[in-house]
């Protein structure tokens, strides 16, 4: 799975929980500061990503997720390794 394929699958997940249009998602933007996400939104994004990609993200790693790019990078670590 390529970076582009992962990104294409993650952006709709993030957009759903942030109530944003997919075209408005900047993968480098801070989920909390730029989109007003709270900790529950981030937990739900992580849970949906884990289910969608068949991976498990460590709780400490999940707590450190700030951007969509962080989510994508963690998926790459789990899927591509």
Secondary structure as GFF3:
##gff-version 3
##sequence-region A 1 81
A	DSSP	alpha_helix	3	18	.	.	.	ID=ss1
A	DSSP	three_ten_helix	22	24	.	.	.	ID=ss2
A	DSSP	alpha_helix	31	35	.	.	.	ID=ss3
A	DSSP	alpha_helix	39	53	.	.	.	ID=ss4
A	DSSP	alpha_helix	59	63	.	.	.	ID=ss5
A	DSSP	alpha_helix	68	79	.	.	.	ID=ss6
###
